[in-house]
Amino acid sequence: MRSNKKTNTRTPALAVGLIAAAALGAGAWRAVDHGAVATRALPPVPAQTAPAATVANPPLPQQPPAGTESSAEAAASVPLEGAEPTEDVAGEARRNPISFARQAGLHRAKDPLRLASSAAVVMDPASGNVLYAKNESAVLPIASLTKLMTALIVTEGKLPMDEMLTITDEDVDRERNSRSRLRVGTTLTRGEALHLALMSSENRAAHALGRTFPGGLSQFVQAMNNRARLLGMRDTTFVDPTGLSNRNQSTARDVATLTSTAAKNRLLRDYSTTPQHQVVLGGRKLQYLNSNRLVRNAAWDIELQKTGYIVEAGQCVAMFTKVGGDEVVMVLLDASDKGSRSADAQRLKRWVSARDGDPQALAAARLPAAGS
């Protein structure tokens, strides 16, 4: 995305997160089993002040215009994730609509696979060992990867999946104006809301899941943060169940931990990897497609996944997948577009294959990946 070269401004939370990432050596890649080849320190992040006024964010690129919802595939294949500028960074999101990671130059960190994403992790879920990493400790917005924790809290809370929920005005995103086909007044089961939130990143469904939690939305968000602490996700903060706020922040390493935990739940695996799903709501038949095109790719064996996007986070994905019979967790944060996100995932898959004894896979992993 383009920058208009105006003076950048960021929230104190952003500055703290990026400074912490630099202090942790976030501007480095490492392949644990092959030895680190190089490290690259990040430049210091200058202290900056927040803008005084909040303004509306411009429409996001690559999103269908309003009124295209009548096309089921066009509406459902695009993640229903908006671009909400939260509080102090609203002006910055309008003036400089690039991700936090790219503002800090994290995407320039060199790694042997030439990943386009600013941060990445491949983890062995059995041991918790990180096998490959790029800027894995950088604290960044994670967009709708947040919904993995939302789903975990809902299922661990043993709430009845057949209980009917009603979409209310509280569930409407008034800041980013993100798209949703769940009209105010729509009723659906908690299980259906969870299904749509995971496979198609339905924001109103995710918000309704948090709002109807015992004690309300504030208790739900507190439960999300408490669960993160129990999982050892020390660099993670949640402020809502959707991921629309850029203050939902984490690291690639922490997201890998969350993904590994969520993958132990059969319902979350099934719901997150449904290729397509038809639901009848209020007499309307709605067709939803999975927001991750790789679940429809026969070359992949994905057991759990979640995509995410807001301007401040870039394109993100977390996956629990099998490669050559081995289970691995892959996390990519801040790819510039969906194509580069998929290409980076293909490179990591080839790299894992090389570790499993395919002599051609490592060389292939270093080549530009074909679009997928």
C-alpha positions as CSV (number, residue, x, y, z in Angstrom):
1,M,0.0,0.0,0.0
2,R,1.1,3.5,-0.6
3,S,2.2,6.1,2.0
4,N,1.7,9.8,1.4
5,K,4.9,10.7,3.3
6,K,3.1,12.7,5.9
7,T,4.3,12.7,9.5
8,N,3.5,9.3,11.1
9,T,1.7,9.1,14.4
10,R,1.1,6.0,16.5
11,T,-0.4,5.2,19.8
12,P,1.7,4.7,22.8
13,A,0.7,1.0,22.8
14,L,2.2,0.7,19.3
15,A,5.4,2.4,20.2
16,V,5.8,0.2,23.3
17,G,5.1,-3.0,21.4
18,L,7.5,-2.2,18.6
19,I,10.3,-1.1,21.0
20,A,9.8,-4.3,22.9
21,A,10.1,-6.3,19.7
22,A,13.3,-4.6,18.8
23,A,14.7,-5.2,22.3
24,L,13.9,-8.9,22.0
25,G,15.8,-9.1,18.8
26,A,12.6,-9.4,16.7
27,G,14.4,-8.4,13.5
28,A,16.0,-11.8,13.1
29,W,15.2,-15.1,11.4
30,R,16.3,-18.4,12.7
31,A,16.0,-22.0,11.7
32,V,16.6,-24.0,14.8
33,D,17.6,-27.3,13.3
34,H,19.8,-25.7,10.7
35,G,21.4,-23.1,12.8
36,A,21.0,-19.3,12.6
37,V,22.6,-17.9,9.5
38,A,22.2,-14.2,10.2
39,T,20.5,-11.7,12.4
40,R,19.4,-8.2,11.6
41,A,18.8,-5.7,14.3
42,L,15.8,-3.3,14.0
43,P,16.4,0.5,14.0
44,P,15.0,2.2,17.1
45,V,11.4,3.3,17.0
46,P,11.2,7.1,17.5
47,A,8.9,8.4,20.2
48,Q,5.8,9.9,18.7
49,T,2.6,11.5,19.8
50,A,-1.0,10.5,19.1
51,P,-3.2,12.6,16.8
52,A,-5.6,14.9,18.5
53,A,-8.7,14.0,16.5
54,T,-10.4,10.8,15.3
55,V,-11.4,10.6,11.6
56,A,-13.0,7.9,9.5
57,N,-10.9,5.4,7.7
58,P,-11.1,5.3,3.9
59,P,-12.6,2.2,2.2
60,L,-10.2,-0.8,2.1
61,P,-8.7,-1.9,-1.2
62,Q,-9.6,-5.3,-2.7
63,Q,-13.0,-5.5,-1.0
64,P,-16.2,-5.8,-3.1
65,P,-18.3,-2.6,-3.2
66,A,-21.4,-2.4,-1.1
67,G,-24.3,-4.1,-2.9
68,T,-22.4,-7.2,-4.1
69,E,-23.7,-9.3,-1.3
70,S,-26.2,-10.9,-3.6
71,S,-23.3,-12.9,-5.1
72,A,-22.9,-15.7,-2.6
73,E,-19.3,-16.6,-3.6
74,A,-18.1,-13.0,-3.9
75,A,-19.6,-12.1,-0.5
76,A,-18.6,-15.2,1.4
77,S,-15.1,-15.8,-0.1
78,V,-13.9,-12.4,1.2
79,P,-13.2,-12.4,5.0
80,L,-15.8,-10.3,6.6
81,E,-13.2,-8.2,8.3
82,G,-13.1,-4.5,8.2
83,A,-10.7,-1.7,8.9
84,E,-11.6,-0.1,12.1
85,P,-9.2,2.7,13.2
86,T,-9.4,2.6,16.9
87,E,-9.2,5.7,19.0
88,D,-5.8,7.5,18.7
89,V,-4.6,5.8,15.6
90,A,-7.6,6.7,13.5
91,G,-5.9,9.6,11.8
92,E,-2.8,7.6,11.2
93,A,-4.8,4.8,9.6
94,R,-6.2,7.3,7.1
95,R,-3.0,9.2,6.4
96,N,-0.7,6.2,6.2
97,P,-2.7,3.0,5.4
98,I,0.0,0.5,5.9
99,S,0.5,-2.0,8.7
100,F,2.3,-1.3,11.9
101,A,4.9,-3.9,11.1
102,R,5.7,-2.2,7.7
103,Q,5.9,1.2,9.3
104,A,8.6,-0.3,11.6
105,G,10.4,-2.0,8.7
106,L,9.9,-5.5,10.0
107,H,9.2,-6.9,6.5
108,R,12.7,-6.0,5.5
109,A,14.3,-8.5,7.8
110,K,16.1,-11.1,5.6
111,D,15.4,-14.8,5.9
112,P,16.5,-17.6,3.6
113,L,13.0,-18.4,2.3
114,R,12.5,-14.7,1.4
115,L,9.2,-14.6,3.1
116,A,7.1,-11.6,2.3
117,S,5.4,-11.7,5.7
118,S,6.8,-9.5,8.4
119,A,6.7,-12.3,11.1
120,A,6.5,-16.0,10.9
121,V,6.8,-19.2,13.0
122,V,6.8,-22.9,12.3
123,M,6.3,-24.9,15.5
124,D,6.3,-28.5,16.4
125,P,3.1,-28.8,18.4
126,A,4.2,-32.0,20.2
127,S,7.3,-30.4,21.8
128,G,6.5,-26.7,21.5
129,N,9.8,-26.2,19.8
130,V,10.1,-23.5,17.2
131,L,11.5,-24.9,14.0
132,Y,11.6,-21.7,11.9
133,A,11.1,-18.1,12.9
134,K,11.2,-14.6,11.5
135,N,10.5,-11.7,13.9
136,E,8.6,-14.2,16.1
137,S,8.7,-11.9,19.2
138,A,7.4,-8.7,17.5
139,V,4.2,-7.6,19.2
140,L,1.7,-6.8,16.4
141,P,-2.0,-6.5,15.7
142,I,-3.4,-9.9,14.8
143,A,-6.9,-9.0,13.4
144,S,-9.3,-12.0,13.3
145,L,-6.7,-14.5,14.5
146,T,-8.3,-13.2,17.7
147,K,-11.3,-15.4,17.0
148,L,-9.3,-18.5,17.8
149,M,-9.3,-17.3,21.5
150,T,-13.0,-16.3,21.2
151,A,-13.8,-19.8,20.1
152,L,-11.7,-21.4,22.8
153,I,-13.5,-19.4,25.5
154,V,-16.9,-20.3,24.2
155,T,-16.2,-24.0,24.0
156,E,-14.3,-24.3,27.3
157,G,-17.2,-22.4,29.0
158,K,-19.5,-25.3,28.1
159,L,-22.2,-22.9,26.9
160,P,-25.1,-24.7,25.1
161,M,-24.5,-24.7,21.4
162,D,-28.2,-25.0,20.6
163,E,-29.1,-21.8,22.5
164,M,-30.5,-19.1,20.2
165,L,-28.7,-15.8,19.9
166,T,-30.0,-12.6,18.4
167,I,-27.9,-10.2,16.5
168,T,-28.4,-6.7,18.0
169,D,-27.3,-3.2,17.2
170,E,-24.5,-3.7,19.7
171,D,-23.0,-6.2,17.3
172,V,-22.8,-3.8,14.4
173,D,-19.3,-2.4,13.6
174,R,-19.9,1.4,13.5
175,E,-16.2,2.3,13.2
176,R,-14.9,0.3,10.3
177,N,-18.3,-0.5,8.8
178,S,-17.1,-4.1,8.1
179,R,-19.5,-6.1,6.0
180,S,-21.9,-8.7,7.4
181,R,-24.9,-10.5,6.1
182,L,-26.3,-11.1,9.6
183,R,-28.9,-8.4,9.8
184,V,-29.9,-6.9,13.2
185,G,-32.7,-9.1,14.5
186,T,-31.3,-12.3,12.9
187,T,-31.5,-15.3,15.3
188,L,-29.1,-18.3,15.1
189,T,-27.7,-20.9,17.4
190,R,-24.5,-20.3,19.3
191,G,-23.0,-23.2,17.4
192,E,-23.9,-21.6,14.1
193,A,-22.5,-18.3,15.2
194,L,-19.3,-20.0,16.2
195,H,-19.1,-21.9,12.8
196,L,-19.5,-18.7,10.8
197,A,-17.0,-16.8,13.0
198,L,-14.3,-19.4,12.5
199,M,-14.7,-20.4,8.8
200,S,-15.8,-17.1,7.3
201,S,-14.7,-14.6,10.0
202,E,-18.2,-13.3,10.6
203,N,-17.7,-10.3,12.9
204,R,-21.3,-9.9,14.2
205,A,-21.4,-13.6,15.0
206,A,-18.1,-13.3,17.0
207,H,-19.3,-10.2,18.8
208,A,-22.6,-11.8,19.7
209,L,-20.7,-14.8,21.2
210,G,-18.8,-12.4,23.5
211,R,-21.8,-10.3,24.3
212,T,-23.9,-13.3,25.4
213,F,-21.2,-14.7,27.6
214,P,-22.2,-14.9,31.4
215,G,-21.3,-11.5,32.8
216,G,-21.3,-9.8,29.4
217,L,-18.7,-8.6,27.0
218,S,-16.3,-7.3,29.6
219,Q,-16.2,-10.6,31.4
220,F,-15.6,-12.4,28.1
221,V,-12.6,-10.2,27.2
222,Q,-11.2,-10.7,30.7
223,A,-11.6,-14.5,30.2
224,M,-9.7,-14.2,26.9
225,N,-6.8,-12.5,28.6
226,N,-6.8,-14.8,31.6
227,R,-6.6,-17.8,29.3
228,A,-3.8,-16.2,27.4
229,R,-1.8,-15.9,30.6
230,L,-2.5,-19.5,31.5
231,L,-1.1,-20.6,28.1
232,G,2.0,-18.5,28.7
233,M,1.1,-16.0,26.0
234,R,2.9,-13.2,27.8
235,D,3.0,-10.8,24.9
236,T,-0.7,-11.0,24.1
237,T,-3.6,-8.6,24.8
238,F,-7.2,-8.9,23.8
239,V,-9.8,-6.0,23.9
240,D,-12.6,-7.5,21.9
241,P,-13.8,-10.9,20.5
242,T,-13.6,-10.0,16.8
243,G,-10.1,-8.7,16.2
244,L,-11.4,-5.4,14.6
245,S,-9.5,-3.4,17.2
246,N,-5.8,-3.0,16.5
247,R,-5.2,-3.3,20.2
248,N,-5.7,-7.0,19.9
249,Q,-2.0,-7.7,19.8
250,S,0.2,-10.7,20.0
251,T,3.4,-12.3,18.6
252,A,3.8,-15.1,16.0
253,R,5.1,-17.3,18.8
254,D,2.1,-16.7,21.1
255,V,-0.3,-17.2,18.2
256,A,1.4,-20.6,17.5
257,T,0.7,-21.6,21.1
258,L,-2.9,-20.5,20.8
259,T,-3.3,-22.4,17.5
260,S,-1.8,-25.6,19.0
261,T,-4.2,-25.4,21.9
262,A,-7.3,-24.7,19.8
263,A,-6.4,-27.7,17.5
264,K,-7.0,-30.1,20.4
265,N,-10.8,-29.2,20.1
266,R,-12.5,-31.3,17.5
267,L,-15.4,-28.8,17.1
268,L,-13.0,-26.0,16.4
269,R,-11.1,-28.1,13.9
270,D,-14.2,-29.0,12.0
271,Y,-15.7,-25.6,12.0
272,S,-12.6,-23.7,11.0
273,T,-11.9,-26.0,8.0
274,T,-15.3,-26.3,6.5
275,P,-14.8,-25.4,2.8
276,Q,-18.3,-24.0,2.4
277,H,-21.5,-23.9,4.4
278,Q,-25.1,-23.0,3.7
279,V,-27.3,-21.6,6.4
280,V,-30.9,-20.6,6.4
281,L,-31.6,-17.5,8.5
282,G,-34.9,-15.6,8.5
283,G,-36.0,-17.4,5.4
284,R,-32.8,-16.5,3.5
285,K,-30.4,-19.0,2.2
286,L,-26.8,-17.8,2.7
287,Q,-23.8,-19.5,1.3
288,Y,-20.5,-18.9,3.1
289,L,-17.1,-19.9,1.8
290,N,-14.0,-20.4,4.0
291,S,-11.9,-17.3,4.1
292,N,-8.7,-19.5,3.6
293,R,-8.5,-20.7,0.0
294,L,-5.9,-23.4,1.1
295,V,-8.6,-25.5,2.7
296,R,-9.9,-26.1,-0.8
297,N,-6.4,-27.1,-2.0
298,A,-6.0,-30.9,-2.2
299,A,-2.3,-30.5,-1.6
300,W,-2.9,-29.3,1.9
301,D,-4.0,-31.3,4.9
302,I,-5.2,-28.5,7.2
303,E,-6.7,-29.5,10.5
304,L,-7.4,-26.0,12.0
305,Q,-7.0,-22.6,10.5
306,K,-7.9,-18.9,10.9
307,T,-7.2,-15.9,8.7
308,G,-7.2,-12.3,9.6
309,Y,-7.0,-8.8,8.1
310,I,-7.2,-5.2,9.1
311,V,-5.0,-2.5,7.7
312,E,-2.8,-2.3,10.8
313,A,-2.2,-6.0,10.9
314,G,-1.9,-6.9,7.2
315,Q,-2.9,-10.3,5.9
316,C,-2.5,-13.0,8.6
317,V,-3.0,-16.7,8.9
318,A,-2.6,-19.4,11.5
319,M,-2.8,-23.1,10.6
320,F,-2.4,-26.5,12.3
321,T,-1.5,-28.8,9.3
322,K,0.1,-32.0,8.4
323,V,3.2,-32.1,6.1
324,G,4.5,-35.5,5.2
325,G,2.6,-37.1,8.0
326,D,4.0,-34.7,10.6
327,E,1.9,-32.1,12.4
328,V,3.1,-28.5,12.4
329,V,1.8,-25.1,13.3
330,M,2.4,-22.3,10.8
331,V,1.8,-18.6,11.6
332,L,2.2,-15.7,9.2
333,L,1.7,-12.1,10.2
334,D,1.5,-9.1,8.0
335,A,1.7,-10.3,4.5
336,S,1.0,-7.5,2.0
337,D,-1.9,-9.4,0.3
338,K,-3.6,-12.8,0.1
339,G,-1.4,-13.9,-2.7
340,S,1.8,-13.4,-0.8
341,R,0.3,-14.9,2.3
342,S,-0.5,-18.1,0.4
343,A,2.9,-18.0,-1.3
344,D,4.7,-17.7,2.0
345,A,2.7,-20.7,3.4
346,Q,3.8,-22.7,0.4
347,R,7.4,-21.9,1.0
348,L,7.1,-22.9,4.6
349,K,5.4,-26.2,3.6
350,R,8.3,-27.0,1.2
351,W,10.8,-26.2,3.9
352,V,9.1,-28.6,6.3
353,S,9.1,-31.2,3.6
354,A,12.8,-30.7,3.2
355,R,13.4,-31.4,6.9
356,D,11.5,-34.7,6.4
357,G,14.0,-35.9,3.8
358,D,12.8,-34.6,0.5
359,P,16.1,-33.5,-1.2
360,Q,14.3,-31.2,-3.7
361,A,12.0,-29.5,-1.2
362,L,14.5,-27.0,0.3
363,A,15.7,-25.7,-3.1
364,A,12.0,-25.5,-4.2
365,A,11.1,-23.6,-1.0
366,R,13.6,-20.8,-1.9
367,L,12.0,-20.3,-5.3
368,P,9.1,-17.9,-5.8
369,A,5.9,-19.8,-5.1
370,A,3.2,-20.1,-7.7
371,G,-0.1,-18.4,-7.0
372,S,-2.5,-20.4,-5.1
